[in-house]
């Protein structure tokens, strides 16, 4: 089971890691009926749950993609 606090914790942990590259989270249940736009802001792409968060003092970003097949994909870009 995944909840919004888990996603926020992962986002912050990956943004503070210099060695992070990629993490895929597959889930069966998303604990809350959370509007991901309220949690992460407007998505980068229209009609797609994709967000980018800049790494501090870097030109790299953390990309988060939520796929309909119950997958969250975090990756450094």
PyMOL Python script that loads the backbone (N, CA, C, O; Angstrom):
from pymol import cmd

cmd.read_pdbstr("""\
ATOM      1  N   UNK A   1       0.848  -1.172   0.000  1.00  0.00           N
ATOM      2  CA  UNK A   1       0.000   0.000   0.000  1.00  0.00           C
ATOM      3  C   UNK A   1       0.898   1.241   0.000  1.00  0.00           C
ATOM      4  O   UNK A   1       1.872   1.309   0.750  1.00  0.00           O
ATOM      5  N   UNK A   2       0.570   2.204  -0.831  1.00  0.00           N
ATOM      6  CA  UNK A   2       1.331   3.446  -0.955  1.00  0.00           C
ATOM      7  C   UNK A   2       0.435   4.600  -0.534  1.00  0.00           C
ATOM      8  O   UNK A   2      -0.753   4.620  -0.855  1.00  0.00           O
ATOM      9  N   UNK A   3       1.010   5.566   0.190  1.00  0.00           N
ATOM     10  CA  UNK A   3       0.251   6.761   0.562  1.00  0.00           C
ATOM     11  C   UNK A   3       1.032   8.007   0.142  1.00  0.00           C
ATOM     12  O   UNK A   3       2.197   7.917  -0.244  1.00  0.00           O
ATOM     13  N   UNK A   4       0.393   9.144   0.221  1.00  0.00           N
ATOM     14  CA  UNK A   4       1.020  10.389  -0.227  1.00  0.00           C
ATOM     15  C   UNK A   4       2.284  10.705   0.561  1.00  0.00           C
ATOM     16  O   UNK A   4       3.240  11.236  -0.003  1.00  0.00           O
ATOM     17  N   UNK A   5       2.309  10.388   1.854  1.00  0.00           N
ATOM     18  CA  UNK A   5       3.508  10.638   2.659  1.00  0.00           C
ATOM     19  C   UNK A   5       4.693   9.830   2.142  1.00  0.00           C
ATOM     20  O   UNK A   5       5.828  10.307   2.160  1.00  0.00           O
ATOM     21  N   UNK A   6       4.432   8.602   1.678  1.00  0.00           N
ATOM     22  CA  UNK A   6       5.499   7.776   1.105  1.00  0.00           C
ATOM     23  C   UNK A   6       6.094   8.449  -0.128  1.00  0.00           C
ATOM     24  O   UNK A   6       7.314   8.513  -0.281  1.00  0.00           O
ATOM     25  N   UNK A   7       5.233   8.946  -0.997  1.00  0.00           N
ATOM     26  CA  UNK A   7       5.705   9.580  -2.227  1.00  0.00           C
ATOM     27  C   UNK A   7       6.505  10.839  -1.934  1.00  0.00           C
ATOM     28  O   UNK A   7       7.536  11.080  -2.562  1.00  0.00           O
ATOM     29  N   UNK A   8       6.041  11.639  -0.992  1.00  0.00           N
ATOM     30  CA  UNK A   8       6.777  12.854  -0.629  1.00  0.00           C
ATOM     31  C   UNK A   8       8.121  12.512   0.007  1.00  0.00           C
ATOM     32  O   UNK A   8       9.120  13.178  -0.266  1.00  0.00           O
ATOM     33  N   UNK A   9       8.158  11.489   0.847  1.00  0.00           N
ATOM     34  CA  UNK A   9       9.406  11.069   1.475  1.00  0.00           C
ATOM     35  C   UNK A   9      10.407  10.582   0.429  1.00  0.00           C
ATOM     36  O   UNK A   9      11.589  10.921   0.493  1.00  0.00           O
ATOM     37  N   UNK A  10       9.939   9.790  -0.529  1.00  0.00           N
ATOM     38  CA  UNK A  10      10.817   9.314  -1.593  1.00  0.00           C
ATOM     39  C   UNK A  10      11.343  10.473  -2.428  1.00  0.00           C
ATOM     40  O   UNK A  10      12.533  10.529  -2.736  1.00  0.00           O
ATOM     41  N   UNK A  11      10.477  11.383  -2.788  1.00  0.00           N
ATOM     42  CA  UNK A  11      10.893  12.555  -3.571  1.00  0.00           C
ATOM     43  C   UNK A  11      12.004  13.310  -2.853  1.00  0.00           C
ATOM     44  O   UNK A  11      13.029  13.620  -3.461  1.00  0.00           O
ATOM     45  N   UNK A  12      11.820  13.608  -1.583  1.00  0.00           N
ATOM     46  CA  UNK A  12      12.824  14.363  -0.821  1.00  0.00           C
ATOM     47  C   UNK A  12      14.114  13.563  -0.652  1.00  0.00           C
ATOM     48  O   UNK A  12      15.204  14.129  -0.734  1.00  0.00           O
ATOM     49  N   UNK A  13      14.004  12.259  -0.418  1.00  0.00           N
ATOM     50  CA  UNK A  13      15.202  11.422  -0.265  1.00  0.00           C
ATOM     51  C   UNK A  13      16.004  11.377  -1.559  1.00  0.00           C
ATOM     52  O   UNK A  13      17.231  11.474  -1.532  1.00  0.00           O
ATOM     53  N   UNK A  14      15.321  11.231  -2.691  1.00  0.00           N
ATOM     54  CA  UNK A  14      16.022  11.166  -3.970  1.00  0.00           C
ATOM     55  C   UNK A  14      16.638  12.513  -4.333  1.00  0.00           C
ATOM     56  O   UNK A  14      17.725  12.559  -4.909  1.00  0.00           O
ATOM     57  N   UNK A  15      15.960  13.601  -4.004  1.00  0.00           N
ATOM     58  CA  UNK A  15      16.515  14.927  -4.289  1.00  0.00           C
ATOM     59  C   UNK A  15      17.742  15.232  -3.429  1.00  0.00           C
ATOM     60  O   UNK A  15      18.582  16.041  -3.822  1.00  0.00           O
ATOM     61  N   UNK A  16      17.853  14.607  -2.279  1.00  0.00           N
ATOM     62  CA  UNK A  16      19.002  14.866  -1.406  1.00  0.00           C
ATOM     63  C   UNK A  16      20.139  13.863  -1.624  1.00  0.00           C
ATOM     64  O   UNK A  16      21.177  13.960  -0.971  1.00  0.00           O
ATOM     65  N   UNK A  17      19.954  12.910  -2.529  1.00  0.00           N
ATOM     66  CA  UNK A  17      20.974  11.894  -2.792  1.00  0.00           C
ATOM     67  C   UNK A  17      21.791  12.261  -4.029  1.00  0.00           C
ATOM     68  O   UNK A  17      21.232  12.556  -5.085  1.00  0.00           O
ATOM     69  N   UNK A  18      23.106  12.241  -3.892  1.00  0.00           N
ATOM     70  CA  UNK A  18      23.967  12.528  -5.043  1.00  0.00           C
ATOM     71  C   UNK A  18      24.148  11.301  -5.938  1.00  0.00           C
ATOM     72  O   UNK A  18      24.567  11.441  -7.087  1.00  0.00           O
ATOM     73  N   UNK A  19      23.844  10.113  -5.438  1.00  0.00           N
ATOM     74  CA  UNK A  19      24.068   8.891  -6.211  1.00  0.00           C
ATOM     75  C   UNK A  19      22.789   8.280  -6.792  1.00  0.00           C
ATOM     76  O   UNK A  19      22.856   7.274  -7.498  1.00  0.00           O
ATOM     77  N   UNK A  20      21.641   8.866  -6.507  1.00  0.00           N
ATOM     78  CA  UNK A  20      20.378   8.306  -7.006  1.00  0.00           C
ATOM     79  C   UNK A  20      20.342   8.343  -8.531  1.00  0.00           C
ATOM     80  O   UNK A  20      20.782   9.316  -9.144  1.00  0.00           O
ATOM     81  N   UNK A  21      19.813   7.273  -9.145  1.00  0.00           N
ATOM     82  CA  UNK A  21      19.636   7.230 -10.597  1.00  0.00           C
ATOM     83  C   UNK A  21      18.196   6.902 -10.998  1.00  0.00           C
ATOM     84  O   UNK A  21      17.595   7.623 -11.793  1.00  0.00           O
ATOM     85  N   UNK A  22      17.640   5.809 -10.447  1.00  0.00           N
ATOM     86  CA  UNK A  22      16.309   5.379 -10.876  1.00  0.00           C
ATOM     87  C   UNK A  22      15.681   4.483  -9.816  1.00  0.00           C
ATOM     88  O   UNK A  22      16.361   3.694  -9.160  1.00  0.00           O
ATOM     89  N   UNK A  23      14.360   4.623  -9.664  1.00  0.00           N
ATOM     90  CA  UNK A  23      13.605   3.772  -8.749  1.00  0.00           C
ATOM     91  C   UNK A  23      12.207   3.602  -9.316  1.00  0.00           C
ATOM     92  O   UNK A  23      11.542   4.582  -9.650  1.00  0.00           O
ATOM     93  N   UNK A  24      11.764   2.357  -9.423  1.00  0.00           N
ATOM     94  CA  UNK A  24      10.416   2.064  -9.912  1.00  0.00           C
ATOM     95  C   UNK A  24       9.627   1.448  -8.771  1.00  0.00           C
ATOM     96  O   UNK A  24      10.057   0.471  -8.157  1.00  0.00           O
ATOM     97  N   UNK A  25       8.474   2.029  -8.496  1.00  0.00           N
ATOM     98  CA  UNK A  25       7.600   1.570  -7.421  1.00  0.00           C
ATOM     99  C   UNK A  25       6.317   1.030  -8.042  1.00  0.00           C
ATOM    100  O   UNK A  25       5.534   1.779  -8.627  1.00  0.00           O
ATOM    101  N   UNK A  26       6.112  -0.280  -7.908  1.00  0.00           N
ATOM    102  CA  UNK A  26       4.876  -0.911  -8.375  1.00  0.00           C
ATOM    103  C   UNK A  26       3.996  -1.128  -7.160  1.00  0.00           C
ATOM    104  O   UNK A  26       4.477  -1.542  -6.105  1.00  0.00           O
ATOM    105  N   UNK A  27       2.723  -0.853  -7.304  1.00  0.00           N
ATOM    106  CA  UNK A  27       1.825  -0.972  -6.160  1.00  0.00           C
ATOM    107  C   UNK A  27       0.511  -1.622  -6.563  1.00  0.00           C
ATOM    108  O   UNK A  27       0.128  -1.622  -7.733  1.00  0.00           O
ATOM    109  N   UNK A  28      -0.170  -2.177  -5.566  1.00  0.00           N
ATOM    110  CA  UNK A  28      -1.513  -2.724  -5.772  1.00  0.00           C
ATOM    111  C   UNK A  28      -2.566  -1.738  -5.308  1.00  0.00           C
ATOM    112  O   UNK A  28      -3.631  -1.615  -5.913  1.00  0.00           O
ATOM    113  N   UNK A  29      -2.255  -1.027  -4.212  1.00  0.00           N
ATOM    114  CA  UNK A  29      -3.223  -0.096  -3.637  1.00  0.00           C
ATOM    115  C   UNK A  29      -2.558   1.243  -3.370  1.00  0.00           C
ATOM    116  O   UNK A  29      -1.460   1.310  -2.819  1.00  0.00           O
ATOM    117  N   UNK A  30      -3.231   2.288  -3.763  1.00  0.00           N
ATOM    118  CA  UNK A  30      -2.804   3.640  -3.425  1.00  0.00           C
ATOM    119  C   UNK A  30      -3.732   4.060  -2.303  1.00  0.00           C
ATOM    120  O   UNK A  30      -4.927   4.261  -2.522  1.00  0.00           O
ATOM    121  N   UNK A  31      -3.193   4.193  -1.108  1.00  0.00           N
ATOM    122  CA  UNK A  31      -3.955   4.316   0.134  1.00  0.00           C
ATOM    123  C   UNK A  31      -4.984   5.436   0.126  1.00  0.00           C
ATOM    124  O   UNK A  31      -6.039   5.304   0.747  1.00  0.00           O
ATOM    125  N   UNK A  32      -4.705   6.514  -0.551  1.00  0.00           N
ATOM    126  CA  UNK A  32      -5.595   7.668  -0.499  1.00  0.00           C
ATOM    127  C   UNK A  32      -6.076   8.019  -1.894  1.00  0.00           C
ATOM    128  O   UNK A  32      -5.399   7.755  -2.887  1.00  0.00           O
ATOM    129  N   UNK A  33      -7.221   8.599  -1.949  1.00  0.00           N
ATOM    130  CA  UNK A  33      -7.697   9.112  -3.220  1.00  0.00           C
ATOM    131  C   UNK A  33      -7.117  10.520  -3.374  1.00  0.00           C
ATOM    132  O   UNK A  33      -7.828  11.521  -3.280  1.00  0.00           O
ATOM    133  N   UNK A  34      -5.821  10.562  -3.610  1.00  0.00           N
ATOM    134  CA  UNK A  34      -5.082  11.821  -3.636  1.00  0.00           C
ATOM    135  C   UNK A  34      -5.052  12.366  -5.053  1.00  0.00           C
ATOM    136  O   UNK A  34      -4.794  11.637  -6.010  1.00  0.00           O
ATOM    137  N   UNK A  35      -5.314  13.634  -5.169  1.00  0.00           N
ATOM    138  CA  UNK A  35      -5.113  14.310  -6.437  1.00  0.00           C
ATOM    139  C   UNK A  35      -3.622  14.614  -6.521  1.00  0.00           C
ATOM    140  O   UNK A  35      -3.118  15.465  -5.788  1.00  0.00           O
ATOM    141  N   UNK A  36      -2.922  13.928  -7.406  1.00  0.00           N
ATOM    142  CA  UNK A  36      -1.473  14.092  -7.493  1.00  0.00           C
ATOM    143  C   UNK A  36      -1.079  15.517  -7.869  1.00  0.00           C
ATOM    144  O   UNK A  36       0.026  15.957  -7.552  1.00  0.00           O
ATOM    145  N   UNK A  37      -1.970  16.239  -8.541  1.00  0.00           N
ATOM    146  CA  UNK A  37      -1.674  17.637  -8.861  1.00  0.00           C
ATOM    147  C   UNK A  37      -1.647  18.492  -7.603  1.00  0.00           C
ATOM    148  O   UNK A  37      -0.880  19.452  -7.528  1.00  0.00           O
ATOM    149  N   UNK A  38      -2.464  18.165  -6.620  1.00  0.00           N
ATOM    150  CA  UNK A  38      -2.409  18.896  -5.351  1.00  0.00           C
ATOM    151  C   UNK A  38      -1.129  18.565  -4.594  1.00  0.00           C
ATOM    152  O   UNK A  38      -0.588  19.408  -3.879  1.00  0.00           O
ATOM    153  N   UNK A  39      -0.654  17.348  -4.751  1.00  0.00           N
ATOM    154  CA  UNK A  39       0.545  16.897  -4.050  1.00  0.00           C
ATOM    155  C   UNK A  39       1.822  17.447  -4.690  1.00  0.00           C
ATOM    156  O   UNK A  39       2.725  17.893  -3.983  1.00  0.00           O
ATOM    157  N   UNK A  40       1.900  17.417  -6.032  1.00  0.00           N
ATOM    158  CA  UNK A  40       3.132  17.767  -6.740  1.00  0.00           C
ATOM    159  C   UNK A  40       3.021  19.002  -7.634  1.00  0.00           C
ATOM    160  O   UNK A  40       4.020  19.436  -8.207  1.00  0.00           O
ATOM    161  N   UNK A  41       1.837  19.565  -7.759  1.00  0.00           N
ATOM    162  CA  UNK A  41       1.652  20.706  -8.651  1.00  0.00           C
ATOM    163  C   UNK A  41       1.209  20.250 -10.029  1.00  0.00           C
ATOM    164  O   UNK A  41       0.946  19.069 -10.259  1.00  0.00           O
ATOM    165  N   UNK A  42       1.132  21.206 -10.934  1.00  0.00           N
ATOM    166  CA  UNK A  42       0.714  20.894 -12.306  1.00  0.00           C
ATOM    167  C   UNK A  42       1.741  19.974 -12.967  1.00  0.00           C
ATOM    168  O   UNK A  42       2.944  20.187 -12.818  1.00  0.00           O
ATOM    169  N   UNK A  43       1.278  18.953 -13.696  1.00  0.00           N
ATOM    170  CA  UNK A  43       2.225  18.079 -14.398  1.00  0.00           C
ATOM    171  C   UNK A  43       2.932  18.823 -15.530  1.00  0.00           C
ATOM    172  O   UNK A  43       2.440  19.831 -16.036  1.00  0.00           O
ATOM    173  N   UNK A  44       4.101  18.300 -15.914  1.00  0.00           N
ATOM    174  CA  UNK A  44       4.879  18.904 -16.996  1.00  0.00           C
ATOM    175  C   UNK A  44       4.215  18.718 -18.353  1.00  0.00           C
ATOM    176  O   UNK A  44       4.316  19.583 -19.223  1.00  0.00           O
ATOM    177  N   UNK A  45       3.542  17.601 -18.531  1.00  0.00           N
ATOM    178  CA  UNK A  45       2.913  17.285 -19.806  1.00  0.00           C
ATOM    179  C   UNK A  45       1.402  17.205 -19.629  1.00  0.00           C
ATOM    180  O   UNK A  45       0.910  16.613 -18.669  1.00  0.00           O
ATOM    181  N   UNK A  46       0.684  17.798 -20.548  1.00  0.00           N
ATOM    182  CA  UNK A  46      -0.779  17.757 -20.498  1.00  0.00           C
ATOM    183  C   UNK A  46      -1.232  16.315 -20.721  1.00  0.00           C
ATOM    184  O   UNK A  46      -0.690  15.611 -21.573  1.00  0.00           O
ATOM    185  N   UNK A  47      -2.225  15.886 -19.954  1.00  0.00           N
ATOM    186  CA  UNK A  47      -2.793  14.536 -20.040  1.00  0.00           C
ATOM    187  C   UNK A  47      -1.788  13.442 -19.690  1.00  0.00           C
ATOM    188  O   UNK A  47      -1.948  12.296 -20.112  1.00  0.00           O
ATOM    189  N   UNK A  48      -0.766  13.782 -18.931  1.00  0.00           N
ATOM    190  CA  UNK A  48       0.197  12.768 -18.493  1.00  0.00           C
ATOM    191  C   UNK A  48       0.684  13.146 -17.109  1.00  0.00           C
ATOM    192  O   UNK A  48       1.029  14.300 -16.857  1.00  0.00           O
ATOM    193  N   UNK A  49       0.712  12.187 -16.225  1.00  0.00           N
ATOM    194  CA  UNK A  49       1.166  12.438 -14.855  1.00  0.00           C
ATOM    195  C   UNK A  49       2.689  12.388 -14.807  1.00  0.00           C
ATOM    196  O   UNK A  49       3.275  11.379 -14.414  1.00  0.00           O
ATOM    197  N   UNK A  50       3.326  13.495 -15.213  1.00  0.00           N
ATOM    198  CA  UNK A  50       4.782  13.613 -15.233  1.00  0.00           C
ATOM    199  C   UNK A  50       5.181  14.926 -14.592  1.00  0.00           C
ATOM    200  O   UNK A  50       4.682  15.989 -14.961  1.00  0.00           O
ATOM    201  N   UNK A  51       6.091  14.839 -13.622  1.00  0.00           N
ATOM    202  CA  UNK A  51       6.573  16.033 -12.923  1.00  0.00           C
ATOM    203  C   UNK A  51       8.092  16.028 -12.919  1.00  0.00           C
ATOM    204  O   UNK A  51       8.714  14.966 -12.958  1.00  0.00           O
ATOM    205  N   UNK A  52       8.692  17.217 -12.873  1.00  0.00           N
ATOM    206  CA  UNK A  52      10.138  17.363 -12.730  1.00  0.00           C
ATOM    207  C   UNK A  52      10.420  18.285 -11.562  1.00  0.00           C
ATOM    208  O   UNK A  52       9.753  19.304 -11.377  1.00  0.00           O
ATOM    209  N   UNK A  53      11.427  17.909 -10.769  1.00  0.00           N
ATOM    210  CA  UNK A  53      11.830  18.688  -9.604  1.00  0.00           C
ATOM    211  C   UNK A  53      13.333  18.923  -9.709  1.00  0.00           C
ATOM    212  O   UNK A  53      14.094  17.959  -9.800  1.00  0.00           O
ATOM    213  N   UNK A  54      13.778  20.172  -9.698  1.00  0.00           N
ATOM    214  CA  UNK A  54      15.210  20.444  -9.872  1.00  0.00           C
ATOM    215  C   UNK A  54      16.026  20.022  -8.657  1.00  0.00           C
ATOM    216  O   UNK A  54      15.603  20.168  -7.511  1.00  0.00           O
ATOM    217  N   UNK A  55      17.212  19.494  -8.951  1.00  0.00           N
ATOM    218  CA  UNK A  55      18.180  19.225  -7.885  1.00  0.00           C
ATOM    219  C   UNK A  55      18.805  20.553  -7.482  1.00  0.00           C
ATOM    220  O   UNK A  55      19.092  21.385  -8.343  1.00  0.00           O
ATOM    221  N   UNK A  56      19.020  20.765  -6.190  1.00  0.00           N
ATOM    222  CA  UNK A  56      19.651  22.013  -5.746  1.00  0.00           C
ATOM    223  C   UNK A  56      21.061  22.156  -6.335  1.00  0.00           C
ATOM    224  O   UNK A  56      21.836  21.200  -6.362  1.00  0.00           O
ATOM    225  N   UNK A  57      21.368  23.345  -6.797  1.00  0.00           N
ATOM    226  CA  UNK A  57      22.708  23.658  -7.322  1.00  0.00           C
ATOM    227  C   UNK A  57      23.148  22.700  -8.422  1.00  0.00           C
ATOM    228  O   UNK A  57      24.307  22.288  -8.463  1.00  0.00           O
ATOM    229  N   UNK A  58      22.226  22.347  -9.313  1.00  0.00           N
ATOM    230  CA  UNK A  58      22.527  21.400 -10.386  1.00  0.00           C
ATOM    231  C   UNK A  58      21.635  21.696 -11.584  1.00  0.00           C
ATOM    232  O   UNK A  58      20.583  22.322 -11.453  1.00  0.00           O
ATOM    233  N   UNK A  59      22.072  21.238 -12.750  1.00  0.00           N
ATOM    234  CA  UNK A  59      21.218  21.356 -13.931  1.00  0.00           C
ATOM    235  C   UNK A  59      20.405  20.085 -14.154  1.00  0.00           C
ATOM    236  O   UNK A  59      19.705  19.963 -15.159  1.00  0.00           O
ATOM    237  N   UNK A  60      20.496  19.137 -13.221  1.00  0.00           N
ATOM    238  CA  UNK A  60      19.743  17.896 -13.312  1.00  0.00           C
ATOM    239  C   UNK A  60      18.416  18.019 -12.568  1.00  0.00           C
ATOM    240  O   UNK A  60      18.232  18.897 -11.725  1.00  0.00           O
ATOM    241  N   UNK A  61      17.497  17.112 -12.906  1.00  0.00           N
ATOM    242  CA  UNK A  61      16.179  17.100 -12.269  1.00  0.00           C
ATOM    243  C   UNK A  61      15.790  15.681 -11.898  1.00  0.00           C
ATOM    244  O   UNK A  61      16.301  14.703 -12.442  1.00  0.00           O
ATOM    245  N   UNK A  62      14.877  15.609 -10.962  1.00  0.00           N
ATOM    246  CA  UNK A  62      14.230  14.348 -10.620  1.00  0.00           C
ATOM    247  C   UNK A  62      12.916  14.318 -11.384  1.00  0.00           C
ATOM    248  O   UNK A  62      12.083  15.214 -11.240  1.00  0.00           O
ATOM    249  N   UNK A  63      12.735  13.282 -12.199  1.00  0.00           N
ATOM    250  CA  UNK A  63      11.481  13.136 -12.941  1.00  0.00           C
ATOM    251  C   UNK A  63      10.647  12.058 -12.274  1.00  0.00           C
ATOM    252  O   UNK A  63      11.149  10.988 -11.931  1.00  0.00           O
ATOM    253  N   UNK A  64       9.373  12.353 -12.096  1.00  0.00           N
ATOM    254  CA  UNK A  64       8.410  11.399 -11.550  1.00  0.00           C
ATOM    255  C   UNK A  64       7.315  11.200 -12.578  1.00  0.00           C
ATOM    256  O   UNK A  64       6.692  12.159 -13.034  1.00  0.00           O
ATOM    257  N   UNK A  65       7.085   9.941 -12.940  1.00  0.00           N
ATOM    258  CA  UNK A  65       6.011   9.598 -13.873  1.00  0.00           C
ATOM    259  C   UNK A  65       5.100   8.594 -13.180  1.00  0.00           C
ATOM    260  O   UNK A  65       5.569   7.605 -12.617  1.00  0.00           O
ATOM    261  N   UNK A  66       3.801   8.853 -13.225  1.00  0.00           N
ATOM    262  CA  UNK A  66       2.817   7.902 -12.704  1.00  0.00           C
ATOM    263  C   UNK A  66       2.097   7.286 -13.890  1.00  0.00           C
ATOM    264  O   UNK A  66       1.434   7.980 -14.661  1.00  0.00           O
ATOM    265  N   UNK A  67       2.234   5.980 -14.025  1.00  0.00           N
ATOM    266  CA  UNK A  67       1.605   5.253 -15.126  1.00  0.00           C
ATOM    267  C   UNK A  67       0.299   4.625 -14.652  1.00  0.00           C
ATOM    268  O   UNK A  67       0.141   4.296 -13.476  1.00  0.00           O
ATOM    269  N   UNK A  68      -0.628   4.466 -15.586  1.00  0.00           N
ATOM    270  CA  UNK A  68      -1.941   3.900 -15.270  1.00  0.00           C
ATOM    271  C   UNK A  68      -1.871   2.453 -14.790  1.00  0.00           C
ATOM    272  O   UNK A  68      -2.803   1.969 -14.148  1.00  0.00           O
ATOM    273  N   UNK A  69      -0.784   1.766 -15.094  1.00  0.00           N
ATOM    274  CA  UNK A  69      -0.678   0.362 -14.682  1.00  0.00           C
ATOM    275  C   UNK A  69      -0.076   0.221 -13.283  1.00  0.00           C
ATOM    276  O   UNK A  69       0.599  -0.764 -12.982  1.00  0.00           O
ATOM    277  N   UNK A  70      -0.333   1.227 -12.427  1.00  0.00           N
ATOM    278  CA  UNK A  70       0.051   1.194 -11.008  1.00  0.00           C
ATOM    279  C   UNK A  70       1.562   1.202 -10.798  1.00  0.00           C
ATOM    280  O   UNK A  70       2.108   0.397 -10.043  1.00  0.00           O
ATOM    281  N   UNK A  71       2.213   2.122 -11.480  1.00  0.00           N
ATOM    282  CA  UNK A  71       3.660   2.262 -11.364  1.00  0.00           C
ATOM    283  C   UNK A  71       4.011   3.732 -11.197  1.00  0.00           C
ATOM    284  O   UNK A  71       3.494   4.593 -11.909  1.00  0.00           O
ATOM    285  N   UNK A  72       4.904   4.008 -10.238  1.00  0.00           N
ATOM    286  CA  UNK A  72       5.549   5.309 -10.112  1.00  0.00           C
ATOM    287  C   UNK A  72       7.005   5.112 -10.519  1.00  0.00           C
ATOM    288  O   UNK A  72       7.673   4.210 -10.014  1.00  0.00           O
ATOM    289  N   UNK A  73       7.497   5.944 -11.422  1.00  0.00           N
ATOM    290  CA  UNK A  73       8.869   5.852 -11.920  1.00  0.00           C
ATOM    291  C   UNK A  73       9.601   7.142 -11.556  1.00  0.00           C
ATOM    292  O   UNK A  73       9.284   8.211 -12.079  1.00  0.00           O
ATOM    293  N   UNK A  74      10.580   7.037 -10.660  1.00  0.00           N
ATOM    294  CA  UNK A  74      11.436   8.160 -10.286  1.00  0.00           C
ATOM    295  C   UNK A  74      12.757   7.987 -11.029  1.00  0.00           C
ATOM    296  O   UNK A  74      13.328   6.897 -11.005  1.00  0.00           O
ATOM    297  N   UNK A  75      13.254   9.024 -11.685  1.00  0.00           N
ATOM    298  CA  UNK A  75      14.551   8.922 -12.346  1.00  0.00           C
ATOM    299  C   UNK A  75      15.236  10.276 -12.403  1.00  0.00           C
ATOM    300  O   UNK A  75      14.591  11.323 -12.464  1.00  0.00           O
ATOM    301  N   UNK A  76      16.563  10.225 -12.381  1.00  0.00           N
ATOM    302  CA  UNK A  76      17.374  11.438 -12.502  1.00  0.00           C
ATOM    303  C   UNK A  76      17.549  11.722 -13.984  1.00  0.00           C
ATOM    304  O   UNK A  76      17.916  10.839 -14.759  1.00  0.00           O
ATOM    305  N   UNK A  77      17.282  12.974 -14.375  1.00  0.00           N
ATOM    306  CA  UNK A  77      17.445  13.342 -15.788  1.00  0.00           C
ATOM    307  C   UNK A  77      18.323  14.577 -15.898  1.00  0.00           C
ATOM    308  O   UNK A  77      18.585  15.051 -17.003  1.00  0.00           O
TER     309      UNK A  77
END
""", "prot")
cmd.dss("prot")
cmd.show_as("cartoon", "prot")
cmd.util.cbc("prot")
cmd.orient("prot")
